[in-house]
């Protein structure tokens, strides 16, 4: 781990421990939102599948008849500090530049959901309620202790070796823990021996297929098998994306990785186009988060097609049963 991340992790853990202690001592109050809040968070500094889980929860809530809203910081978006409404469930009021890539992806995927941006989450919850949304999914909310929540869900990858924002002891605040499949037994034992108060489930990242970047049409994965593919992304832990392509039978020998939340300025697109001329691939593949930033700009790679790999989470039914227990009774019984 780079020394700067070690230093950041040390101070982050200390600050989070202090804040949690102040909340327990009631020296920092938790504001209660005017609607139920389901928080999604993690201990790591990125690359923990929070966004796929947020999307899974929005889909699940809509399937039960709720009007859900996503409340998120909008990391690296123009509205991050001042706040803003990306979607009122009817129309979009901005793009990924204003709201951040993850929020914009959610708004495009769920056009009937509200999407509210800003580092101050409580005002976003108030706005969501004013616009008649019924429940909030709070993105990256585990360390945002000032806002109360109905359910605290934490994802954790035992195999990840990056910097942690908080130590394992912080999991005592969680209601549900999602552990990524494949962690070692010694690592799992560190959690088991704490006799945690939370319920624990396992999850896996799965492919939901390919689609065309420009048309959105589904594309059979078989179309790329045996083809020369150039894969590129700007996400945390890009090796996970490349590994999932391998699992899908798309071995991307040619790979380009950029920093997390990379905005893909023109010079980066020029670099990718130059790689295409040099490597002569049959197609390009990227992630959903990166796709929203190059939509309408892929002509530079013509005539090569650009495909997007959609991902989801394989979650046990028992996990959704636990989520449902936290929801308002009227909707659980099927009333709308």
C-alpha positions as CSV (number, residue, x, y, z in Angstrom):
1,X,0.0,0.0,0.0
2,X,1.4,3.4,-0.9
3,X,2.7,5.4,2.1
4,X,0.2,8.2,1.5
5,X,-2.7,5.8,1.7
6,X,-1.3,4.3,4.9
7,X,-1.2,7.7,6.4
8,X,-4.7,8.5,5.2
9,X,-6.0,5.2,6.5
10,X,-4.5,5.9,10.0
11,X,-6.1,9.3,10.3
12,X,-9.4,8.2,8.8
13,X,-9.7,5.3,11.3
14,X,-8.9,7.7,14.2
15,X,-11.4,10.3,13.1
16,X,-14.2,7.7,12.4
17,X,-13.6,6.2,15.9
18,X,-13.9,9.6,17.5
19,X,-17.0,10.5,15.6
20,X,-18.7,7.2,16.5
21,X,-17.8,7.7,20.1
22,X,-19.3,11.1,20.1
23,X,-22.5,9.8,18.6
24,X,-22.7,7.0,21.2
25,X,-22.2,9.6,23.9
26,X,-24.9,11.7,22.2
27,X,-22.6,14.6,21.8
28,X,-23.3,14.5,18.1
29,X,-26.9,14.1,17.3
30,X,-28.3,12.0,14.4
31,X,-31.0,13.8,12.4
32,X,-34.0,11.7,11.6
33,X,-35.0,11.9,8.0
34,X,-38.8,12.3,7.2
35,X,-38.7,9.0,5.3
36,X,-37.0,5.6,5.7
37,X,-33.3,5.5,4.8
38,X,-31.4,2.4,3.7
39,X,-27.7,3.1,3.9
40,X,-25.1,1.4,1.7
41,X,-21.5,1.7,2.7
42,X,-18.1,0.0,3.1
43,X,-14.9,0.1,5.1
44,X,-12.6,0.4,2.0
45,X,-11.8,3.5,0.1
46,X,-13.4,2.4,-3.2
47,X,-14.0,-0.5,-5.4
48,X,-16.4,-2.4,-3.0
49,X,-19.4,-2.8,-5.3
50,X,-21.5,-0.1,-3.6
51,X,-22.9,1.2,-6.9
52,X,-24.1,-2.2,-8.1
53,X,-25.8,-2.7,-4.7
54,X,-27.4,0.7,-4.9
55,X,-28.8,-0.3,-8.3
56,X,-30.0,-3.6,-7.0
57,X,-31.9,-2.0,-4.1
58,X,-33.5,0.6,-6.4
59,X,-34.7,-2.1,-8.6
60,X,-36.0,-4.1,-5.6
61,X,-37.8,-1.2,-4.1
62,X,-39.5,-0.3,-7.4
63,X,-40.6,-3.9,-7.8
64,X,-42.4,-3.6,-4.4
65,X,-44.2,-0.5,-5.6
66,X,-42.2,2.1,-3.7
67,X,-41.1,5.4,-5.2
68,X,-37.4,5.4,-4.2
69,X,-34.8,8.1,-4.2
70,X,-31.1,7.9,-4.3
71,X,-29.2,10.4,-2.0
72,X,-25.5,10.6,-2.8
73,X,-22.6,12.9,-2.5
74,X,-22.1,13.1,-6.2
75,X,-18.3,12.5,-5.9
76,X,-16.3,14.8,-8.1
77,X,-19.4,16.4,-9.6
78,X,-20.0,20.1,-9.8
79,X,-22.9,19.9,-7.4
80,X,-21.0,18.0,-4.7
81,X,-20.6,21.0,-2.4
82,X,-23.7,23.0,-3.0
83,X,-26.2,20.2,-3.7
84,X,-28.7,19.7,-6.5
85,X,-31.5,17.6,-7.9
86,X,-30.4,15.4,-10.8
87,X,-33.8,13.8,-11.3
88,X,-37.3,14.3,-10.0
89,X,-38.4,11.0,-11.4
90,X,-39.7,12.6,-14.6
91,X,-36.7,14.4,-16.1
92,X,-33.0,15.0,-15.8
93,X,-31.6,18.4,-14.8
94,X,-28.0,17.7,-15.4
95,X,-25.4,15.3,-16.5
96,X,-22.5,13.3,-15.1
97,X,-20.3,16.5,-14.9
98,X,-22.8,18.0,-12.4
99,X,-23.8,14.9,-10.5
100,X,-20.9,12.5,-10.8
101,X,-20.7,9.3,-12.9
102,X,-22.4,7.0,-10.4
103,X,-25.4,9.2,-9.8
104,X,-25.9,9.8,-13.5
105,X,-25.7,6.1,-14.2
106,X,-28.4,5.5,-11.6
107,X,-30.6,8.3,-13.0
108,X,-30.4,6.8,-16.5
109,X,-31.1,3.3,-15.3
110,X,-34.1,4.3,-13.1
111,X,-35.8,7.2,-14.7
112,X,-38.7,7.1,-12.2
113,X,-36.4,7.3,-9.2
114,X,-35.3,10.6,-7.6
115,X,-31.6,11.4,-7.5
116,X,-30.4,14.0,-5.1
117,X,-26.8,15.3,-5.0
118,X,-24.7,16.9,-2.3
119,X,-22.4,16.3,0.6
120,X,-25.1,17.3,3.1
121,X,-27.5,14.4,3.0
122,X,-30.2,15.6,5.3
123,X,-31.4,18.4,3.0
124,X,-31.4,15.9,0.2
125,X,-33.7,13.7,2.2
126,X,-36.0,16.7,2.9
127,X,-36.1,17.4,-0.8
128,X,-36.9,13.8,-1.6
129,X,-39.8,13.9,0.8
130,X,-41.1,17.2,-0.6
131,X,-41.2,15.6,-4.0
132,X,-43.3,12.6,-2.7
133,X,-40.6,10.0,-2.7
134,X,-41.2,7.3,-0.1
135,X,-37.8,5.8,0.7
136,X,-34.2,6.8,0.4
137,X,-31.2,4.7,-0.6
138,X,-28.2,6.5,0.9
139,X,-25.0,5.9,-1.1
140,X,-21.7,5.6,0.7
141,X,-23.4,6.4,4.0
142,X,-21.7,4.2,6.6
143,X,-19.4,7.0,7.7
144,X,-22.0,9.7,7.5
145,X,-23.1,9.4,11.1
146,X,-25.1,12.6,11.4
147,X,-28.0,11.1,9.4
148,X,-30.2,8.4,11.0
149,X,-31.1,5.4,9.0
150,X,-33.5,2.5,9.1
151,X,-31.0,0.0,7.9
152,X,-27.2,0.0,7.6
153,X,-25.8,-2.3,5.0
154,X,-22.0,-2.7,4.7
155,X,-20.1,-4.5,1.9
156,X,-16.7,-5.9,2.6
157,X,-14.2,-7.8,0.5
158,X,-11.9,-9.9,2.7
159,X,-9.5,-10.3,-0.2
160,X,-9.0,-6.5,-0.7
161,X,-5.7,-5.2,0.6
162,X,-6.3,-1.5,0.1
163,X,-6.5,1.2,2.7
164,X,-9.5,1.0,5.1
165,X,-11.5,4.0,6.2
166,X,-12.4,2.2,9.4
167,X,-11.3,-1.0,11.2
168,X,-13.3,-4.2,11.5
169,X,-14.6,-3.1,14.9
170,X,-16.8,-0.5,13.1
171,X,-18.9,-3.3,11.7
172,X,-20.6,-3.4,15.1
173,X,-22.7,-0.5,13.8
174,X,-23.9,-2.5,10.8
175,X,-27.3,-4.2,10.5
176,X,-26.4,-6.3,7.5
177,X,-22.9,-7.3,6.3
178,X,-22.3,-8.5,2.7
179,X,-19.1,-10.4,2.4
180,X,-17.7,-11.0,-1.1
181,X,-17.3,-14.6,-1.9
182,X,-13.7,-15.9,-2.0
183,X,-12.3,-14.5,1.2
184,X,-9.8,-16.6,3.2
185,X,-10.8,-18.5,6.3
186,X,-8.4,-16.7,8.6
187,X,-9.8,-13.4,7.4
188,X,-13.4,-14.6,7.9
189,X,-12.5,-15.8,11.4
190,X,-11.5,-12.2,12.3
191,X,-15.1,-11.3,11.8
192,X,-16.7,-14.4,13.2
193,X,-14.8,-14.2,16.5
194,X,-16.3,-10.7,17.2
195,X,-19.7,-12.3,17.6
196,X,-21.2,-9.5,15.5
197,X,-24.7,-8.2,16.1
198,X,-25.3,-8.0,12.3
199,X,-26.7,-10.7,9.9
200,X,-24.1,-11.8,7.4
201,X,-24.5,-12.8,3.8
202,X,-22.2,-13.5,0.8
203,X,-22.4,-11.9,-2.6
204,X,-20.6,-12.3,-5.9
205,X,-20.2,-9.9,-8.9
206,X,-21.9,-11.2,-12.0
207,X,-22.1,-10.1,-15.6
208,X,-25.4,-8.9,-16.9
209,X,-24.3,-9.0,-20.5
210,X,-23.0,-6.6,-23.1
211,X,-24.8,-3.7,-24.8
212,X,-23.9,-1.3,-27.5
213,X,-22.6,2.0,-26.2
214,X,-24.5,4.2,-28.7
215,X,-27.7,2.3,-29.2
216,X,-28.1,0.5,-25.9
217,X,-29.0,-2.7,-27.7
218,X,-28.1,-6.0,-26.0
219,X,-25.2,-7.8,-27.6
220,X,-24.5,-11.6,-27.2
221,X,-21.3,-12.1,-25.3
222,X,-20.4,-14.8,-27.9
223,X,-19.9,-12.1,-30.4
224,X,-16.6,-11.2,-28.8
225,X,-15.3,-14.6,-28.1
226,X,-12.2,-15.2,-30.1
227,X,-12.0,-11.6,-31.0
228,X,-9.2,-9.1,-30.3
229,X,-10.6,-6.7,-27.7
230,X,-9.2,-3.5,-26.2
231,X,-10.7,-3.0,-22.7
232,X,-10.4,0.3,-20.9
233,X,-11.8,1.8,-17.7
234,X,-11.3,4.5,-15.1
235,X,-12.5,2.8,-11.9
236,X,-11.0,1.7,-8.5
237,X,-9.3,-1.7,-8.8
238,X,-9.6,-2.1,-12.6
239,X,-8.3,-5.6,-12.4
240,X,-11.8,-6.7,-11.3
241,X,-13.2,-5.5,-14.6
242,X,-10.6,-7.3,-16.6
243,X,-11.0,-10.5,-14.6
244,X,-14.8,-10.4,-15.1
245,X,-14.3,-10.1,-18.9
246,X,-12.1,-13.2,-18.7
247,X,-14.9,-15.1,-16.8
248,X,-17.2,-14.1,-19.6
249,X,-14.9,-15.6,-22.2
250,X,-13.6,-12.3,-23.4
251,X,-9.8,-12.3,-22.8
252,X,-8.8,-8.7,-23.2
253,X,-5.1,-8.9,-24.0
254,X,-5.0,-5.2,-24.6
255,X,-5.9,-3.1,-21.5
256,X,-5.9,0.5,-20.6
257,X,-6.5,1.6,-17.0
258,X,-7.1,5.2,-15.9
259,X,-7.6,6.7,-12.4
260,X,-10.9,6.2,-10.5
261,X,-13.8,8.5,-11.7
262,X,-11.6,9.5,-14.7
263,X,-13.4,12.2,-16.8
264,X,-12.0,11.0,-20.1
265,X,-10.9,14.4,-21.5
266,X,-10.1,14.6,-25.2
267,X,-6.5,13.8,-24.8
268,X,-7.4,10.4,-23.2
269,X,-9.8,9.6,-26.0
270,X,-7.0,10.4,-28.5
271,X,-4.7,8.0,-26.6
272,X,-7.3,5.3,-26.9
273,X,-7.8,6.0,-30.6
274,X,-4.1,5.8,-31.1
275,X,-4.0,2.4,-29.3
276,X,-6.7,1.2,-31.6
277,X,-4.7,2.2,-34.7
278,X,-1.6,0.5,-33.3
279,X,-3.2,-2.7,-31.9
280,X,-6.0,-3.1,-34.4
281,X,-8.6,-4.6,-32.1
282,X,-12.0,-5.9,-33.3
283,X,-13.9,-4.0,-30.6
284,X,-13.6,-2.0,-27.4
285,X,-15.2,-2.8,-24.1
286,X,-15.7,-0.5,-21.1
287,X,-17.7,-0.3,-17.8
288,X,-21.1,1.3,-17.3
289,X,-19.6,4.1,-15.1
290,X,-17.1,5.0,-17.9
291,X,-19.7,4.7,-20.6
292,X,-21.8,7.6,-19.4
293,X,-18.8,9.9,-19.9
294,X,-18.0,8.9,-23.4
295,X,-21.6,8.5,-24.7
296,X,-21.8,10.5,-28.0
297,X,-18.0,10.8,-28.2
298,X,-17.1,7.3,-29.5
299,X,-17.0,8.4,-33.1
300,X,-13.3,8.8,-32.7
301,X,-13.0,5.0,-32.5
302,X,-15.1,4.4,-35.7
303,X,-15.6,2.0,-37.3
304,X,-14.8,-0.1,-34.3
305,X,-17.9,-0.9,-32.1
306,X,-17.8,0.0,-28.4
307,X,-19.5,-2.3,-25.9
308,X,-20.5,-1.8,-22.3
309,X,-20.2,-4.6,-19.8
310,X,-23.1,-4.4,-17.3
311,X,-22.6,-5.9,-13.9
312,X,-24.9,-6.9,-11.0
313,X,-24.6,-8.7,-7.7
314,X,-25.6,-12.3,-7.0
315,X,-27.4,-11.9,-3.7
316,X,-29.3,-14.6,-1.6
317,X,-33.1,-14.2,-1.2
318,X,-32.6,-14.1,2.5
319,X,-30.8,-10.8,2.1
320,X,-33.8,-9.2,0.5
321,X,-36.0,-10.7,3.2
322,X,-34.0,-8.8,5.7
323,X,-34.2,-5.6,3.6
324,X,-38.0,-6.0,3.4
325,X,-38.3,-6.2,7.2
326,X,-37.1,-2.7,7.4
327,X,-39.6,-1.3,5.0
328,X,-43.0,0.4,5.8
329,X,-45.6,-2.3,6.5
330,X,-48.2,-0.9,3.9
331,X,-45.9,-1.6,1.0
332,X,-44.8,-4.9,2.4
333,X,-48.4,-6.1,2.3
334,X,-48.7,-5.0,-1.3
335,X,-50.7,-1.8,-0.8
336,X,-49.9,1.1,-3.1
